[in-house]
């Protein structure tokens, strides 16, 4: 039998794909911030100004919107990657695990579009509650530390 952290495990493959997808999306937000800073010639530091017309400003609405969206990604995607890794160790059913990863990826991408277009509230709130509400309704996500520890012990024993 394949170990939980092996790419032979369907849940691990799904997690790796969706984690990479949302991390790439998060990294693209940095690029979008830089593009908007150059488009509007608005920079956060005096030494970053590319010419005399550029301004140092912290309140430009477009730049700040992208920056806040990137911060929101950091607050949500980093925990997803860390907790998703632990979730894979619990040995969930492939259909359940993949469902959670797809749901998270879809809700984060939809949240970004809602934030950047901008679509009026409650669009972003619905994206947030869509993901979190489904998590609360699914009892399969509530695994104990004991089960994770047991699965880790099994992984270590397979390596030996």
Protein Blocks (a to p, Z undefined) as FASTA:
>chain_A
ZZfkbckbmklmmmmmmmmmmmmmmmmmmmmmmmmmmmnopafbfklpmbfkbccdfkbf
klmmmmmmmmmmmmmmmmmmmmmmmmmmnopafklmmmmmmmmmmmmmmmmmmmmmpccd
fklmmmmmmmmmmmmmmmklmccfklmmmmmmmmmmmmZZ
